[in-house]
Amino acid sequence: MLRSAAAPRIFLSLFAAVAVVCAAAPRAKRGPVPAAKPSPEKSAPAPAEKFPAPQSPALDPAEQWPAWRGPLSTGVAPHADPPVEWSEDKNVRWKVEIPGKGHSTPVVWGDRVFVTTAVPFGDSFPAKFSGAPGAHDETPITQKEKFVVLALDRRTGKTVWERTMREEVPHQGGHVTASLASNSPLTDGEHLFASFGSGGLYCLDFNGDLVWQKDFGHLESLHGHGEGSTPALYRDTLIVNWDQEGDSFLVALDKKTGRERWKTPREHASSWSSPLVVELPVQPGQPARAQVIVSGSQRLRGYDLADGKMIWECAGLSVENVVSSPVAGQGLVFSGSTYDSPGMIAVRLDGATGDVTGTDHVAWRHLRGAPYVPSPLLSGDALYFLNHFQGGILTRVNARTGEDQPGAFRLPNLRNIFASPVAAAGRIYVPSREGMTVVLTDAAQLEVLAQNRLDDHFSASPAVAGKELFLRGEKYLYCLAAE
């Protein structure tokens, strides 16, 4: 049954984004679409406001939240200490309304908080739908959309700058529970990388000036249910996963110029999973070895970061609707799905080549409680994952062995969960679409510390930095801090 993983140490890049989609991204059809209008023109802050210049990148990345799964790509903020309790009247430093709609996670660097959103505008027109085979539960397209990047002052929540990157009629509206801005931004401390999927990929500096942009065309997702994969950043390479019903691919770009370094075809099957970059240990004096790991239809795969060639693969994921993204540590990579083939798998990375299905490289499998939308959380020796996205069941296992420690735990008053859990200061934070966040101990004996309700609904995963917890709802962005 369970086999112990003799794990060589794995080093995760501080900027290898894991990433989710934070939303259960459903998809839509392509109709007549006006030409996109890239428009990186600036929206200056209000004249009365004075904001300091962006901070130097000489900050400790481990104390920031540079990507949607944090500085370690595991969901852990190693130096943060956010509040345990809050309400609309307690420990809310600021609360600001974000225009439009987005399920992307904010990123935090120095004095800035960056967030993306899609804002409908202009005259309404008769509803359009994707027309994708099997399309259902779609959001109708009735207006043009602006794809917008916002920079906020971390201390006050005031807008420092706002940029409209593109205006167009979307080719799909996405699932009724999703958004057109579900791909999360990420930063290296000097530049911000904002992906809107079919709405384009943009690199901006911290003043909001456009450095480069990239357009991959329209992503045709299963049932027209939308998009949500977040790029990964490792040193000077940006990785984009483009899984769809048409020609799918994994592509590496130079982060400074946007130029393509390599492009590897993938099978024609939609997924919403975000790529993960893992750096494997080497002998002293040898160059670093890094892999790009992607969860997709039926299989988890590892690719060589240098040239995009597949190194290994492992069966065991769902045929359709792979949304949850992998995490890595303890010499293993962990991935799960539950749509049509429930289960979590742990693959030992050292020496993995070819098809490792059914070999000793599969350290363990867990057939119950696997996630659908939320991605796993890896905190020390513990791996946490949520059951599907309904029911509020959190499972804690030993990451090396898969052994229940203590196993399944019911979270009170949580029903629908799209957000991925995060950890800080020995605590786990799990927000829900009902507006409730449960805080519990990060320990073998799970204990609920608080149940905190706000006047919003949370699909985006939290961001944690310093003493603050950032929760992005359907309408507001909250900065929570003990006062």
Order of alpha helices (4+ residues) and beta strands (2+ residues): beta-beta-beta-beta-beta-beta-beta-beta-beta-beta-beta-beta-beta-beta-beta-beta-beta-beta-beta-beta-beta-beta-beta-beta-beta-beta-beta-beta-beta-beta-beta-beta-beta-beta-beta-beta
